[in-house]
Amino acid sequence: MRIDVAVTGGEAELRSLHDWLRRDPGTRHGAQVELVRAEPSPGHMGVLTDVLQLITDNAWSAASFALALSTWRQTRPHGRRITVRRGDLTVDIDGGDEELRRLIDALERPAAPEPEREPEPHRQGGGEGR
């Protein structure tokens, strides 16, 4: 599962969260955490923004991840908004236990399946004879 995490406050805050998650035993054990450039939102031509990208495995715990985010946020001098995206799902964390419960519930649900592609039409004629 791929999860993107953005945070207000600029690159320094994002790097701080990146370092925090890489040191967190629960996150480190079940996810690969990297700084990446996110694509602009559809319809926007703005500058690319930096995000954290987590690639999780079966040992990953949504509750442990949410707790790590909340704990990091509490260490900051100004509350930072954290935006977590998985596919078309987005959860913003501004503070409060209810937001953390929403995040955990959302991340523990199975991801929506990729839309199926329609089969390409078979070409008639012009092929090799049998």
N, C-alpha and C positions, 0 to 999 in steps of 0.2 A: 504494500500500500504506500502511496506517495502522499505526503502532507507538506503543504507550504505554510510557513509562518512568517508574518510581517509584524513589525513593531514600530510605533511612533517614536520619534526622538532622533532619527538619523542613524548613520552607519555605526557610530560608536555604541549605541544601544543594541543594535543588531549583533554586533561582534561580542558584546558582553553576554547576551543571551546565548549565542553560539557556544562560547566558552563554558557557560553554566551548564548547558545541556550535554556538552561533551564530557564534563566531569560528573554529571549525575549518573549514578550506577544503573538505575532503572532504564533511563533513556539510552545510555551508552551500550547497555547489554542487548537491547532489542531493536535499535535503529541506527542507521548511518546518518549522521548530521553533517550537512555541507552548506556553505554560503553559495548562492547562485543568483543569477539575474533572472527575474521573472519577466514574462512577456507582458506587454501592456494589455489592459482590458480591451475586449472587443469594442471597436468604434473609437478608441483613443489612440492618438499618435504620440503620446507623451514619452518622456524619458523612461527607460527601463529602471525598475527599482530592484534593490537587493532584497532577497528573502532567504530564510533558512529553508532548506528542503530536507525532509526526513524520509528515508526509505525504510520501512519497518518490516520485521519478520514475524514469525509466529510467536516468538517469546516476548513481543512488545506488549506493554500494558498502557491502555489509554488513561487509566487512573493515575499511574505513576507519572506519565507525561504531563497531565493536567496539574498535578501537585508541583512538579518541577517548574512549570510556567508560573503558577501562582506564587511560589516561594521566591523565584527570581524577581517577579514584579514587586513584591513587598520590600525588596532590598533597594529599589530605585528611589531617588529623592523625590521624584514626581511620578505619580501613577502613569504608567504607559499603557496605551491600548495595544492589545495583542490581537491580531487577526489570524485565524487558523482556517486553511482551505484544504478540502479534500474533494477533488472533482468539482461538482457544482454546489457543494455544501460549504457554507461560510459561517463561522461563529466568531463574534467579537467578544473579547474579555476586557472589561473596563474595571472590574472588581466585583466581588460578591460571590458567594457560594452557588447561587442559582446558575450563574453563567458557567461555572466549572462543571456543575452537574449536566448542563446542556451539552457542553463540549464532550464530556465522557460518554454520554448517551449517543451523541452523533457519531463519534469515532468508533464506538463499539458496534454500531449497525453495519451490516455488510454494505460495501460500496455499490452504487447503482451500476448495473452491467452496461458495458459499452454498447451503443446502438449497433444493431446488425446492419451490415452493408448488403445492399441488394445485389444478387448475382448479376454478373455482366452478361449481356445477351450473347448467345452463340452466333457466330458468323455463319451465314449461309453461302454455299458455293465458294468458288475460288480456291478451295483447298485441294489437297492431293487426292487423287482417285483411289478407290480400293478395289 
